[in-house]
Amino acid sequence: MKNVLLISIFSLLLGCSDDEVGDVSLGFLTTKDIKISVFVDPIVTGVTCHIANIEADLDFADPSDGAIACRQTGVISPEMIDQIDKSKSGEVVFKKSKSILFKSLKIRRIYDASSQTLMYVSYSTKETSGSYKHSLSTVPLWGTNAYKVKAQ
């Protein structure tokens, strides 16, 4: 009984986060909620992402399903784009633990130079039901100071 109480308190403390902007209950008879968090890209600070995922308060691991939506919410400068990793695999810009057994939610920023678009891929690091869960959102640089007009 004491262990269940400690796990419950620990789970509640983990759920109290500065970046949480929404909480949708999945029903009266479940301990699962959809948590919505906000994330501002640490380098391209003109991009804000909202991440939705399910958290199960009394489980040792949260489900892997999730969604991401990213938009331009401020200035995106050429200097910001110059600082980012431009490799095909990009770079991890966000990480959150989703279980006590090494599962995590990650967001990776990848730059598509041909379309001058930032791609944000949200994914689970552990296979669930035969697949890795993932979601994609894009932020085109068109209309920003970072967009480079191509020579015709």
Contacts in CASP RR format, 6 or more apart in sequence:
PFRMAT RR
TARGET T0000
AUTHOR 0000-0000-0000
METHOD contacts of the structure
MODEL  1
MKNVLLISIFSLLLGCSDDEVGDVSLGFLTTKDIKISVFVDPIVTGVTCH
IANIEADLDFADPSDGAIACRQTGVISPEMIDQIDKSKSGEVVFKKSKSI
LFKSLKIRRIYDASSQTLMYVSYSTKETSGSYKHSLSTVPLWGTNAYKVK
AQ
4 58 0 8 1.000
7 58 0 8 1.000
8 57 0 8 1.000
8 58 0 8 1.000
11 57 0 8 1.000
11 58 0 8 1.000
12 57 0 8 1.000
15 35 0 8 1.000
15 55 0 8 1.000
17 37 0 8 1.000
19 37 0 8 1.000
19 38 0 8 1.000
19 39 0 8 1.000
20 35 0 8 1.000
20 36 0 8 1.000
20 37 0 8 1.000
21 36 0 8 1.000
21 37 0 8 1.000
21 38 0 8 1.000
21 50 0 8 1.000
22 35 0 8 1.000
22 36 0 8 1.000
23 33 0 8 1.000
23 34 0 8 1.000
23 35 0 8 1.000
23 36 0 8 1.000
24 33 0 8 1.000
24 34 0 8 1.000
24 36 0 8 1.000
25 33 0 8 1.000
26 32 0 8 1.000
26 33 0 8 1.000
26 34 0 8 1.000
26 54 0 8 1.000
31 56 0 8 1.000
31 57 0 8 1.000
31 58 0 8 1.000
31 59 0 8 1.000
32 54 0 8 1.000
32 55 0 8 1.000
32 56 0 8 1.000
32 57 0 8 1.000
32 63 0 8 1.000
33 54 0 8 1.000
33 55 0 8 1.000
33 57 0 8 1.000
34 52 0 8 1.000
34 53 0 8 1.000
34 54 0 8 1.000
34 55 0 8 1.000
35 52 0 8 1.000
35 53 0 8 1.000
35 54 0 8 1.000
35 55 0 8 1.000
36 50 0 8 1.000
36 51 0 8 1.000
36 52 0 8 1.000
37 50 0 8 1.000
37 51 0 8 1.000
37 52 0 8 1.000
38 48 0 8 1.000
38 49 0 8 1.000
38 50 0 8 1.000
38 51 0 8 1.000
39 48 0 8 1.000
39 49 0 8 1.000
39 50 0 8 1.000
39 51 0 8 1.000
39 93 0 8 1.000
39 94 0 8 1.000
39 107 0 8 1.000
40 46 0 8 1.000
40 47 0 8 1.000
40 48 0 8 1.000
40 49 0 8 1.000
40 73 0 8 1.000
41 47 0 8 1.000
41 48 0 8 1.000
41 49 0 8 1.000
41 93 0 8 1.000
41 109 0 8 1.000
41 118 0 8 1.000
42 93 0 8 1.000
43 80 0 8 1.000
43 83 0 8 1.000
43 84 0 8 1.000
43 93 0 8 1.000
44 76 0 8 1.000
44 80 0 8 1.000
44 81 0 8 1.000
44 84 0 8 1.000
44 109 0 8 1.000
44 118 0 8 1.000
45 74 0 8 1.000
45 75 0 8 1.000
45 80 0 8 1.000
46 72 0 8 1.000
46 73 0 8 1.000
46 74 0 8 1.000
46 75 0 8 1.000
46 76 0 8 1.000
46 80 0 8 1.000
47 70 0 8 1.000
47 71 0 8 1.000
47 72 0 8 1.000
47 73 0 8 1.000
47 74 0 8 1.000
47 76 0 8 1.000
47 118 0 8 1.000
47 120 0 8 1.000
47 139 0 8 1.000
48 70 0 8 1.000
48 71 0 8 1.000
48 73 0 8 1.000
49 68 0 8 1.000
49 69 0 8 1.000
49 70 0 8 1.000
49 71 0 8 1.000
49 94 0 8 1.000
49 107 0 8 1.000
49 120 0 8 1.000
49 137 0 8 1.000
50 68 0 8 1.000
50 69 0 8 1.000
50 70 0 8 1.000
51 66 0 8 1.000
51 67 0 8 1.000
51 68 0 8 1.000
51 94 0 8 1.000
51 105 0 8 1.000
51 107 0 8 1.000
51 122 0 8 1.000
52 66 0 8 1.000
52 67 0 8 1.000
52 68 0 8 1.000
53 62 0 8 1.000
53 63 0 8 1.000
53 65 0 8 1.000
53 66 0 8 1.000
53 67 0 8 1.000
53 98 0 8 1.000
53 105 0 8 1.000
54 62 0 8 1.000
54 63 0 8 1.000
54 65 0 8 1.000
54 66 0 8 1.000
55 62 0 8 1.000
56 62 0 8 1.000
56 63 0 8 1.000
60 99 0 8 1.000
60 100 0 8 1.000
60 101 0 8 1.000
61 98 0 8 1.000
61 99 0 8 1.000
61 100 0 8 1.000
61 101 0 8 1.000
61 103 0 8 1.000
62 98 0 8 1.000
62 99 0 8 1.000
62 103 0 8 1.000
63 128 0 8 1.000
64 98 0 8 1.000
64 103 0 8 1.000
64 124 0 8 1.000
64 126 0 8 1.000
64 128 0 8 1.000
64 132 0 8 1.000
64 133 0 8 1.000
65 133 0 8 1.000
66 105 0 8 1.000
66 122 0 8 1.000
66 124 0 8 1.000
66 133 0 8 1.000
66 135 0 8 1.000
67 122 0 8 1.000
67 135 0 8 1.000
68 107 0 8 1.000
68 120 0 8 1.000
68 121 0 8 1.000
68 122 0 8 1.000
68 135 0 8 1.000
68 136 0 8 1.000
68 137 0 8 1.000
69 137 0 8 1.000
70 118 0 8 1.000
70 120 0 8 1.000
70 137 0 8 1.000
70 138 0 8 1.000
70 139 0 8 1.000
71 139 0 8 1.000
72 139 0 8 1.000
72 144 0 8 1.000
75 144 0 8 1.000
75 145 0 8 1.000
76 139 0 8 1.000
76 141 0 8 1.000
76 144 0 8 1.000
76 145 0 8 1.000
76 146 0 8 1.000
77 144 0 8 1.000
77 145 0 8 1.000
77 146 0 8 1.000
78 145 0 8 1.000
78 146 0 8 1.000
78 148 0 8 1.000
80 146 0 8 1.000
81 111 0 8 1.000
81 141 0 8 1.000
81 146 0 8 1.000
84 90 0 8 1.000
84 91 0 8 1.000
84 109 0 8 1.000
84 111 0 8 1.000
85 91 0 8 1.000
85 109 0 8 1.000
85 111 0 8 1.000
86 111 0 8 1.000
86 113 0 8 1.000
88 110 0 8 1.000
89 108 0 8 1.000
89 110 0 8 1.000
90 108 0 8 1.000
90 109 0 8 1.000
90 110 0 8 1.000
90 111 0 8 1.000
91 108 0 8 1.000
91 109 0 8 1.000
92 106 0 8 1.000
92 107 0 8 1.000
92 108 0 8 1.000
93 107 0 8 1.000
93 108 0 8 1.000
93 109 0 8 1.000
93 120 0 8 1.000
94 105 0 8 1.000
94 106 0 8 1.000
94 107 0 8 1.000
95 104 0 8 1.000
95 105 0 8 1.000
95 106 0 8 1.000
95 107 0 8 1.000
96 104 0 8 1.000
96 105 0 8 1.000
96 106 0 8 1.000
97 103 0 8 1.000
97 104 0 8 1.000
98 104 0 8 1.000
98 105 0 8 1.000
98 124 0 8 1.000
98 126 0 8 1.000
99 126 0 8 1.000
101 126 0 8 1.000
102 125 0 8 1.000
102 126 0 8 1.000
103 124 0 8 1.000
103 125 0 8 1.000
103 126 0 8 1.000
104 124 0 8 1.000
104 125 0 8 1.000
105 122 0 8 1.000
105 123 0 8 1.000
105 124 0 8 1.000
105 125 0 8 1.000
106 122 0 8 1.000
106 123 0 8 1.000
106 125 0 8 1.000
107 120 0 8 1.000
107 121 0 8 1.000
107 122 0 8 1.000
108 120 0 8 1.000
108 121 0 8 1.000
108 123 0 8 1.000
109 118 0 8 1.000
109 119 0 8 1.000
109 120 0 8 1.000
110 118 0 8 1.000
110 119 0 8 1.000
110 120 0 8 1.000
110 121 0 8 1.000
111 117 0 8 1.000
111 118 0 8 1.000
111 119 0 8 1.000
112 118 0 8 1.000
112 119 0 8 1.000
112 138 0 8 1.000
115 140 0 8 1.000
116 140 0 8 1.000
116 141 0 8 1.000
116 142 0 8 1.000
116 146 0 8 1.000
116 147 0 8 1.000
116 148 0 8 1.000
117 138 0 8 1.000
117 139 0 8 1.000
117 140 0 8 1.000
117 141 0 8 1.000
118 138 0 8 1.000
118 139 0 8 1.000
118 140 0 8 1.000
118 141 0 8 1.000
119 136 0 8 1.000
119 137 0 8 1.000
119 138 0 8 1.000
120 136 0 8 1.000
120 137 0 8 1.000
120 138 0 8 1.000
120 139 0 8 1.000
121 134 0 8 1.000
121 135 0 8 1.000
121 136 0 8 1.000
122 134 0 8 1.000
122 135 0 8 1.000
122 136 0 8 1.000
122 137 0 8 1.000
123 132 0 8 1.000
123 133 0 8 1.000
123 134 0 8 1.000
123 135 0 8 1.000
124 132 0 8 1.000
124 133 0 8 1.000
124 134 0 8 1.000
125 132 0 8 1.000
126 132 0 8 1.000
141 147 0 8 1.000
END
